[in-house]
Each structure stands twice: as C-alpha cells, then as structure tokens.
Amino acid sequence: MKIIALLGRETLRTLETLGRFGMFLALSLYCAVTPPYKVMPIVRQIRFIGANSLFVIMFTGLFTGMVLSLQGYYTLTKFDSVGFLGAAVSLSLIRELGPVLGALMVIGRAGSAICAEIGIMRNSEQIDALECMAIDPYRFLVVPKMVAGIIAMPLLTFIFDVIGILGGFLIGVELFGVSAGSYFHGMYSAVVWHDIEMGLVKSLVFGLLMVWICSAKGFYLHKERDGGFGAEGVSRTTTSAVVIASVAVLVWDYLISAILL
C-alpha cells in the first residue's frame, strides 16, 4: 500500500506541476497579445538574450562546422563523394545542429540567468510586491523575455548556420583542398526551402521553450518540492531549469523532425 500511495502522490504532484506550467504559459501568451504593448523592455531583453550571446554562438558554430567538415571529409573519401561535403555540412547545420546546439548554448547562458533572476525576485518577495501594487508580474517580467526569446533565437540560429558553413569551408577547402566550387554547389543543390523552414520552426519553438521553462521554474520557486527559499534553493532550481529546458529541446527536436520530414 505504501508503494501505491507513493505512486499516487507523485502522480498528483506531476499533474499539479504540469497544470501550473500550462497556466503560466497561457497567461504569458495572453499578456503578450493584449495591450498595452511596451517595446523598450523587449529590446533590452533581445540585447540580453541575443546580442550578448553572439560570441558563444559564433564560437560554437565555427568549431561545429569545422568538426563536421573534418569528419565528413574522412567519411566521404571512403565513397569517393567528397563533392558532397558542402551539402553534408550545410544540411546538418541547418536542419539539426544549428537550432539544437544554438538553443543549448543560449539556455546555458541566458536561460539560467532568467531563472535565477526571477527566482531571486520570488525569494526576496519582489513578485509579491508587484502584485500588491497591481502590476501584473506576467506582463512585467515574463512577456518581454518570451517575445525576445522568440525573436532572438531564429536570428542566433541563422548566424550559427552561416558561421558553421564558413568553418566547414575553412577545413574542407583550405585544409583538405576540396574545390570551393563543388563545396558551394553541393550546398546550393542540396539545401531547399523546406530545410530552412525546419530550422526556423525549431528555433522558434526552442526560444519559447527556453523562456517558458526557465521563467516558470523561477516564478514558482516557492513551490519546489525540496523547499526553494534561500541561496541553495535558487541554485538548485536554476540547475533543474537548465536540465529540463535542455531535455525539452532534444525531445521537441525529434517531434518537429518527425512531423516536418
């Protein structure tokens, strides 16, 4: 009976958490599409999520493209198909690695900061103070971050893809002597709009997932099972948010690929 009771408690706790997160997303989206609209908070969050992540996105994209070209060259030489190197690098980046690795990098850099910021505000009762002053915390705290994440993530993904393709060009053409014409022609002939559309859809969904999960974890810090208050609670919740958001990105990457293929 103890096992059944434990299973029941865990099921109810999971359903409660899912419902709380669902209501959080619904209220945030409702506040995002209803007036009043404020642009400057969104611009500041685009700068924080997008512009401040440029270095890590460009650095990761460069070496991702380089290692793709390196591994792809040694694989394609076994089949005498080195001319398809550009197609292999570009398709891998545009369809999969660009959106996924870009999202994981942004979650680690910006998502953790979003969760910690909102979690500390909950910890220090600043969110309660906003509600006492009749300021909607969803509209004031969450909406600018959510809109900025949806806008910034596709832009960062495109930058990741471009830098990764250039990194593949450096290794394949400059290092291994693959023809530059065949590299870019293979990319031009292989990549179609459907591939770009898939990467765009993934980046939009990942941007929403990142802000939703990280913001909700911080917002409901006080409802964490182990007790969310204090510095230890904030750090534990932030770690949990990064892990859950990263796993969600991988799961939704598969689901979107299965739907759009």
KARACOR-V764197 format. One record per residue. N is the residue number from 1. RES is the residue in one small letter. PHI is phi as a letter, one per 20 degrees, with the letter a starting at -180 (none if undefined). NEAR is the number of other C-alpha atoms within 8 Angstrom. Layout:
{{N | RES | PHI | NEAR} {N | RES | PHI | NEAR}}
//
This chain:
{{1 | m | none | 4} {2 | k | f | 5} {3 | i | f | 6} {4 | i | f | 7} {5 | a | f | 8} {6 | l | f | 8} {7 | l | f | 8} {8 | g | f | 8} {9 | r | f | 8} {10 | e | f | 8} {11 | t | f | 8} {12 | l | f | 8} {13 | r | f | 8} {14 | t | f | 8} {15 | l | f | 8} {16 | e | f | 8} {17 | t | f | 8} {18 | l | f | 8} {19 | g | f | 8} {20 | r | f | 8} {21 | f | f | 10} {22 | g | f | 8} {23 | m | f | 8} {24 | f | f | 9} {25 | l | f | 9} {26 | a | f | 8} {27 | l | f | 9} {28 | s | f | 12} {29 | l | f | 9} {30 | y | f | 8} {31 | c | f | 11} {32 | a | f | 11} {33 | v | d | 6} {34 | t | d | 7} {35 | p | f | 6} {36 | p | e | 4} {37 | y | d | 6} {38 | k | c | 6} {39 | v | e | 6} {40 | m | f | 6} {41 | p | g | 8} {42 | i | f | 12} {43 | v | f | 9} {44 | r | f | 8} {45 | q | f | 13} {46 | i | f | 14} {47 | r | f | 9} {48 | f | f | 10} {49 | i | f | 13} {50 | g | e | 14} {51 | a | f | 8} {52 | n | f | 8} {53 | s | e | 12} {54 | l | g | 9} {55 | f | f | 7} {56 | v | f | 8} {57 | i | f | 14} {58 | m | f | 11} {59 | f | f | 8} {60 | t | f | 9} {61 | g | f | 15} {62 | l | g | 15} {63 | f | f | 10} {64 | t | f | 10} {65 | g | f | 16} {66 | m | f | 14} {67 | v | f | 9} {68 | l | f | 10} {69 | s | f | 15} {70 | l | f | 11} {71 | q | f | 8} {72 | g | f | 11} {73 | y | f | 11} {74 | y | f | 8} {75 | t | f | 8} {76 | l | f | 12} {77 | t | f | 9} {78 | k | f | 7} {79 | f | d | 6} {80 | d | l | 6} {81 | s | c | 9} {82 | v | f | 9} {83 | g | f | 10} {84 | f | e | 12} {85 | l | f | 15} {86 | g | f | 16} {87 | a | f | 15} {88 | a | f | 10} {89 | v | f | 14} {90 | s | f | 12} {91 | l | f | 13} {92 | s | f | 10} {93 | l | f | 14} {94 | i | f | 13} {95 | r | e | 12} {96 | e | c | 11} {97 | l | f | 10} {98 | g | f | 16} {99 | p | f | 17} {100 | v | f | 12} {101 | l | f | 8} {102 | g | f | 15} {103 | a | f | 15} {104 | l | f | 10} {105 | m | f | 10} {106 | v | f | 12} {107 | i | f | 13} {108 | g | f | 9} {109 | r | e | 9} {110 | a | e | 11} {111 | g | f | 14} {112 | s | f | 14} {113 | a | f | 8} {114 | i | f | 12} {115 | c | f | 17} {116 | a | f | 12} {117 | e | f | 9} {118 | i | f | 12} {119 | g | f | 15} {120 | i | f | 10} {121 | m | f | 10} {122 | r | f | 15} {123 | n | f | 12} {124 | s | e | 6} {125 | e | m | 8} {126 | q | f | 9} {127 | i | f | 9} {128 | d | f | 8} {129 | a | f | 8} {130 | l | f | 11} {131 | e | f | 10} {132 | c | f | 7} {133 | m | e | 6} {134 | a | m | 6} {135 | i | d | 8} {136 | d | f | 8} {137 | p | f | 10} {138 | y | f | 10} {139 | r | f | 11} {140 | f | e | 9} {141 | l | d | 9} {142 | v | e | 11} {143 | v | g | 13} {144 | p | g | 12} {145 | k | f | 12} {146 | m | f | 12} {147 | v | f | 10} {148 | a | f | 13} {149 | g | f | 16} {150 | i | f | 13} {151 | i | f | 11} {152 | a | f | 12} {153 | m | f | 15} {154 | p | f | 13} {155 | l | f | 9} {156 | l | f | 12} {157 | t | f | 14} {158 | f | f | 9} {159 | i | f | 10} {160 | f | g | 15} {161 | d | f | 13} {162 | v | f | 8} {163 | i | f | 12} {164 | g | f | 15} {165 | i | f | 14} {166 | l | f | 10} {167 | g | f | 15} {168 | g | f | 17} {169 | f | f | 14} {170 | l | f | 10} {171 | i | f | 12} {172 | g | f | 14} {173 | v | e | 12} {174 | e | f | 9} {175 | l | e | 7} {176 | f | e | 7} {177 | g | m | 7} {178 | v | f | 11} {179 | s | f | 8} {180 | a | f | 8} {181 | g | f | 6} {182 | s | f | 11} {183 | y | f | 16} {184 | f | f | 10} {185 | h | f | 9} {186 | g | f | 13} {187 | m | f | 14} {188 | y | f | 8} {189 | s | e | 8} {190 | a | e | 8} {191 | v | e | 11} {192 | v | d | 7} {193 | w | f | 6} {194 | h | f | 6} {195 | d | f | 11} {196 | i | f | 11} {197 | e | f | 8} {198 | m | f | 12} {199 | g | f | 14} {200 | l | f | 10} {201 | v | f | 8} {202 | k | f | 11} {203 | s | f | 15} {204 | l | f | 12} {205 | v | f | 9} {206 | f | f | 12} {207 | g | f | 16} {208 | l | f | 11} {209 | l | g | 11} {210 | m | g | 13} {211 | v | f | 13} {212 | w | f | 10} {213 | i | f | 12} {214 | c | f | 16} {215 | s | f | 12} {216 | a | f | 11} {217 | k | f | 13} {218 | g | f | 18} {219 | f | f | 11} {220 | y | d | 10} {221 | l | g | 16} {222 | h | f | 10} {223 | k | d | 7} {224 | e | f | 9} {225 | r | f | 5} {226 | d | e | 5} {227 | g | n | 9} {228 | g | e | 15} {229 | f | f | 10} {230 | g | n | 7} {231 | a | f | 6} {232 | e | f | 8} {233 | g | f | 12} {234 | v | f | 15} {235 | s | f | 9} {236 | r | f | 9} {237 | t | f | 15} {238 | t | f | 14} {239 | t | f | 9} {240 | s | f | 8} {241 | a | f | 14} {242 | v | f | 13} {243 | v | f | 8} {244 | i | f | 9} {245 | a | f | 13} {246 | s | f | 10} {247 | v | f | 8} {248 | a | f | 9} {249 | v | f | 13} {250 | l | f | 9} {251 | v | f | 8} {252 | w | f | 8} {253 | d | f | 11} {254 | y | f | 8} {255 | l | f | 8} {256 | i | f | 10} {257 | s | f | 9} {258 | a | f | 7} {259 | i | f | 6} {260 | l | e | 6} {261 | l | f | 4}}
//
